[in-house]
Amino acid sequence: MTDRPHINEAVKRLVVRESRISVDPGTIDDLEPLNGDLLRVNSLGFLGMLVRLEDELDVMLPDDIFAGRAFTTVADLVDVVVDLVKEES
């Protein structure tokens, strides 16, 4: 089973990589905007991150993951992945 701290760490590592910045992922706040002053995740990069998250966490993110959801912060993405992992368990 994948727990919230593990998912949080994976998401932060991927957003740092996608943003092409040199900071420790552990220093990223959960409420940091995905596309703000620090992180720069555009829509294409976001899709790539979802694919890498599936591989890294061994989960299948459904095609309708965007339906009725807004992904503005790191926590938004973590929350959705945590919920999906719980459903798969």
ZIPEKA-V464673 format. One record per pair of residues at least 12 apart in sequence whose C-alpha atoms are under 6 Angstrom apart, sorted by the first residue. I is the first residue (numbers start at 1). J is the second residue. Records with the same first field share a line. If there is no record, write none. Layout:
I = J / J
This chain:
8 = 78
12 = 25
13 = 25
19 = 39 / 40 / 41
30 = 74 / 75
31 = 73 / 74 / 75
32 = 73 / 74
33 = 72 / 73
34 = 72 / 73
